[in-house]
Structures are given as C-alpha cells and as structure tokens.
Amino acid sequence: QLQASGGGLVQAGGSLRLSCAASGRTFSSYVMGWFRQVPGKEREFVAAIRQSAISTYYTDSVKGRFTISRDNAKNTVYLQMNSLKPEDTAVYYCAATETVGVLRNTWEYRYWGQGTLVTVSS
C-alpha cells in the first residue's frame, strides 16, 4: 500500500516536497515512480528511481527542477519540486514496480497510491 502526501497550493517559483510511504517489508526491492495527471489528460510519467537509488529518470519538462529520492530504511520515496510552474499543476501519484523496463509507462507499475493534488498559481 502506498500513501502519498505533501501536495498543496504554491505560487509559481515555489517549492514542494511530496512523500510516498509504503507499507510492507519489501520496499527496497521495488522501483518507485511518480506520475501526474490533469483532468481530461492521460497520466504522465514524471520521475523514477531504481531500488539502489543509483539510477534516476525524469521527464524532460522537470529535469533540473525536480529530484526523486528514496529512503529504504523509512520505506519512503520523495519528490522534491523546485521552481514550480503553473503547468506542473496536477494530481501526483506514486507507484511501485518490480519489473525492469523503460519505467515511463503506467502499465509497468503494479501498485499505486491515492494521489496528492499540487496546485501552482501564477
């Protein structure tokens, strides 16, 4: 089970840190990802981090602004979002997968959190 938190309302240029807490004893065996979705659009990939945290991946629009990290001892993955833009407004979802793949597709992820809303005002 995944529980996302940390969303809220922030002005453009501001920062937020999302957290996703996972239950269970096998968190370190999962690749973790963040996706986002706005009404009427498909859920899109934002970032992913492999089990060891050595490898991270980002969609181009957030590179240099967002940072994904994980603390396997706390069963938690984070998404630090800086220099936020109005176009970052969305519901953000964390997800987990045991597969080894591209990691940018929703169908690759087996478990999903409930989502947390991020609103960036201009």
C-alpha positions as CSV (number, residue, x, y, z in Angstrom):
1,Q,0.0,0.0,0.0
2,L,1.3,3.5,-1.0
3,Q,0.3,6.7,0.7
4,A,1.2,10.0,-1.0
5,S,1.3,13.3,0.8
6,G,2.7,16.8,0.6
7,G,0.6,18.4,-2.1
8,G,-0.8,21.8,-1.7
9,L,-1.1,25.3,-3.2
10,V,2.1,27.2,-4.0
11,Q,3.0,30.2,-6.1
12,A,5.0,29.9,-9.3
13,G,8.7,29.6,-8.5
14,G,8.0,28.0,-5.1
15,S,8.8,24.5,-3.9
16,L,7.0,21.5,-2.5
17,R,8.2,18.1,-1.4
18,L,6.0,15.1,-2.0
19,S,6.3,11.9,0.1
20,C,5.1,8.4,-0.6
21,A,5.1,6.0,2.3
22,A,4.9,2.3,1.5
23,S,3.8,-0.5,3.8
24,G,5.4,-3.9,3.8
25,R,8.9,-5.2,4.2
26,T,10.0,-5.3,0.6
27,F,10.1,-1.6,-0.3
28,S,13.8,-1.8,-1.2
29,S,13.0,-4.4,-3.9
30,Y,10.7,-2.0,-5.9
31,V,11.4,0.6,-8.4
32,M,9.4,3.7,-7.4
33,G,7.9,6.2,-9.7
34,W,6.0,9.5,-9.7
35,F,3.3,10.3,-12.3
36,R,0.9,13.2,-12.6
37,Q,-2.5,13.7,-14.2
38,V,-4.7,16.7,-15.0
39,P,-8.4,16.3,-15.8
40,G,-9.0,15.2,-19.3
41,K,-5.5,14.1,-20.0
42,E,-3.6,10.8,-19.6
43,R,-1.5,10.1,-16.6
44,E,2.1,11.0,-17.4
45,F,5.5,10.0,-16.2
46,V,7.4,12.4,-14.0
47,A,10.3,10.5,-12.4
48,A,11.5,7.1,-11.3
49,I,14.2,5.7,-9.1
50,R,15.7,2.3,-9.0
51,Q,16.0,0.1,-6.0
52,S,19.5,1.2,-5.1
53,A,18.8,4.8,-5.8
54,I,21.8,5.0,-8.1
55,S,19.7,5.5,-11.2
56,T,17.0,8.1,-11.6
57,Y,15.0,9.1,-14.5
58,Y,13.0,12.3,-15.4
59,T,10.7,13.5,-18.0
60,D,12.3,16.4,-19.9
61,S,9.9,19.1,-18.6
62,V,11.0,18.6,-14.9
63,K,14.8,17.9,-15.4
64,G,16.8,20.3,-13.3
65,R,13.8,21.3,-11.2
66,F,12.6,18.0,-9.6
67,T,14.6,15.5,-7.7
68,I,13.4,12.0,-6.8
69,S,15.0,10.2,-3.9
70,R,14.2,7.3,-1.6
71,D,15.0,6.2,2.0
72,N,14.7,2.5,2.1
73,A,15.0,2.5,5.9
74,K,11.9,4.6,6.1
75,N,10.0,2.9,3.2
76,T,9.5,6.3,1.6
77,V,10.1,7.9,-1.7
78,Y,10.3,11.7,-2.2
79,L,9.8,14.1,-5.0
80,Q,11.4,17.5,-4.3
81,M,9.9,20.0,-6.7
82,N,11.5,23.4,-7.1
83,S,10.9,26.3,-9.5
84,L,7.3,25.2,-9.8
85,K,5.3,26.4,-12.8
86,P,1.6,26.6,-13.3
87,E,1.8,23.8,-15.8
88,D,3.0,21.5,-13.0
89,T,-0.5,21.7,-11.5
90,A,-1.8,18.1,-11.4
91,V,-2.6,15.2,-9.1
92,Y,0.6,13.4,-8.4
93,Y,0.7,9.7,-7.9
94,C,3.4,7.4,-6.6
95,A,3.7,3.9,-8.0
96,A,5.8,0.8,-7.5
97,T,7.0,-1.9,-9.7
98,E,9.3,-5.0,-9.5
99,T,9.8,-5.1,-13.3
100,V,12.9,-4.0,-15.2
101,G,11.8,-1.9,-18.1
102,V,11.5,1.6,-19.5
103,L,9.7,2.7,-16.3
104,R,7.9,5.6,-18.1
105,N,4.7,3.8,-18.7
106,T,1.8,3.4,-16.3
107,W,1.2,-0.2,-17.3
108,E,4.7,-1.1,-15.9
109,Y,3.6,-0.3,-12.4
110,R,1.7,-2.7,-10.2
111,Y,0.9,-0.6,-7.2
112,W,-0.4,2.9,-7.0
113,G,-1.0,5.5,-4.3
114,Q,-4.1,7.6,-4.0
115,G,-2.7,10.8,-5.4
116,T,-2.0,14.2,-3.9
117,L,-3.0,17.5,-5.5
118,V,-0.4,20.1,-6.4
119,T,-1.7,23.5,-7.5
120,V,0.7,26.1,-8.7
121,S,-0.7,29.6,-9.0
122,S,0.7,32.2,-11.5
